[in-house]
Amino acid sequence: MKPQSFLLPILVLISCALTTTAQDVKTDYDRRVDFTQYKTFSWEKVQTSDPLLVDRIQTAVNRTLAEKGWILRPSGGDVSIIAIEMTHNQRTLNTFYDSFGGGWGWRRFGGSGFGSATTTTSLYRVGTLVVDLFDGRTKKLMWRGSSSETLSNKSDNNIKKLDQAVRKMFDRFPPGAPKVSQLNTSGSPR
């Protein structure tokens, strides 16, 4: 058995694992906003095709903002939150080459050329969560976070990914504040 014949399936698995585990988190905010003036928040809407996700999204965001010292109000908070979750199928092509022939003199010695290539197509579901924070009084967008990640067939894995995505999204929130891990035991920045 050629070494390349058992190496190809391993490379395909590694490539699929790498492309399906990456969590893409992005945030942006209005640089003119003083986030220190906000202490409470309320939910306006959670839009998702899966009704089970409404509570999960709210729970993850509520917990993360509470850790930042913010307080949830049933209505009329300093900040209004809208979250939108959507899914789509993503296709990726993976091409692997098993060899590149016999070196520089391959034609002179009857080499077979550049070897062969195998291309596989992988389909996977990607979920994207967008969380928008609006000033509760002016209704102006002041902060947006988004996270995209491959979804699992297992609900428990998706809940863990959702929690990780929200934590990562709010890692440097509010803007301009030091990360919690950057504080020393007295609570002041290092």
Secondary structure, 3 states (H helix, E strand, C coil): CCHHHHHHHHHHHHHHHHHHHCCEEEEEECCCCCHHHCCEEEEEEEECCCCHHHHHHHHHHHHHHHHCCCEECCCCCCEEEEEEEEEEEEEEEEEEECCCCCCCCCCCCCCCCCCCEEEEEEEEEEEEEEEEEEECCCCCEEEEEEEEEECCCCHHHHHHHHHHHHHHHCCCCCCCCCCHHHECCCCCEC
